[in-house]
């Protein structure tokens, strides 16, 4: 009896997979691209690709992919693939996985709607200058090599998880917050950790270690959709050494009202992620 039940279950699963494969196989590529475009548009994002096609057995592939918002692009990838994983399905788990080539680096993602919408992301050896997010959101020029991981459960109101980021040999220029310029600087290391709980993201630690400047960012913001609309409640601390302050004294003169104690500037950052401002 048990053998018959297992055989019947396997037969039904195989039939459903075959039906799903045939359904996807006969859907035109342009139709699939339209589904992806509309799905991202519903969440406030744009989508473009020079080519869009199916990947055996159940997947899609895009070349020269660009995902953006109204202000401009936030992600570019020379090649991106998303696959429906068959093996986890036999264990009762729905799982999608994806990979992307971003300049010299790579990014990967796994998404499981059957596990409270869990998302796991990893990036490695990606150059900051190949990520248009920074230019689009903040108008800044960024260089450096980044790696990081993120694990999030449920992308809705009760989102939770952690995000960790590390950047080596970074250079940041033309940084402005709400029109207020910040000093250009090179940093040997940038490290950050953010936790997400009950739909709110909190910066547990985010530090930038430079040769003449130490920077610390702290605070929180809610997880909104689109993310650019998230209101900010952050504090930016600048701790320059005397020689660095002298080299960029014009910038620090503009920041005089934020001088908290000698050698310590405390700047409250408000507005939204898409349009930050200072008090």
Secondary structure, DSSP 8 states (H G I E B T S, - for coil): -HHHHHHHHHHHHHHHHHHHHHHHHTS-HHHHHHHHHHHHHTTT-EEE-SEEEEETTTEEEEEEEEEEETTEEEEEEEEEEEEE-SGGGGGT---EEEEEEETTEEEEEEEETTTTTEEEEEEEEEEGGG-THHHHHH--EEEEEEEEEEEEE-SSTT-EEEEEEEEEEEEEES-EETTEE---EEEEEEEEEEEEETTEEEEEEEEEEESSEEEEEEEEEE--SSGGG-BEEEEEEEEE-HHHHHHTHHHHHHTGGGEEETTEEEEEEEEBSSSEEE-
